[in-house]
Amino acid sequence: MGSPVIGFFLFGCVAASIFIFIFTKSRTNYYRDVEQRFIATKSPLLNLLYALILFSLVGLLLFDAFLVVVDATNGRGGNFNSLVLDSSIDKSHAWFYLMSESMPTMWLCWALNKEVQIIKKLSNARTLLLLGELPSAEESRISTPSSVIKSDKPATFAEVLQAMDSELKKALQDAEMLKVELGETKLKVVNLEVEVREKDSEIRQIKDSKSHFNNIIKDSSEDDKSLSLTDSVMMGDSIMGGVKIDKQINNDPAAIARAVIDAYRMGKSDSD
């Protein structure tokens, strides 16, 4: 193949370089302006796949350039093989081919570097969110006031539309952050409700065990409510209504109370 193919190849390399630059620049600007709390909610899977594609393209172009250099310098034959074009090209165009191919290769390397930075930003934001170190949506709105552009000229319709687009973008970001906060709040509320129910059940059990224990004391002595563990009905390993009190805690009312409550709770669960 000759000059026309090389010309189309050059045009394709230039077009690909421009596309890579514009696309990567837009992604970089997006992730630069968006709030960290919103970034933390995004999955990095697509970014990792995109980075892998960029890495594969860079590897393909570099390997193709290596083969072209080997074919162009070995002195055998008048053509070299191109993996990208899947064809054989005259050696006289080898260096022009390599120069053309170097443009998208360099821009792909640049795009890969930017994508790695974006992935790191996603990872850091997610880590901060899990650690609870990211500011809330309200704090973010307070800490990042809107910029005001002063000008002597009256605002144009285009500027007003651009400002409205900016406000819409901020509102969407705030909505996403509030949804994240709402999900976290709902989870906390569910956990608190469970804890409250468990605590209510514990209170009922303590009240019931206290009433039960008080009845035991009344049955043991109608007149003496201060009956101690060394009295005749509780000699040795003390027995209180079927509750065994070890000797080592005879002098610890709090430990005895816990033992009575635990015994009542176990007996209640067995009866249920």
Order of alpha helices (4+ residues) and beta strands (2+ residues): alpha-alpha-alpha-beta-beta-alpha-alpha-alpha-beta-beta-alpha
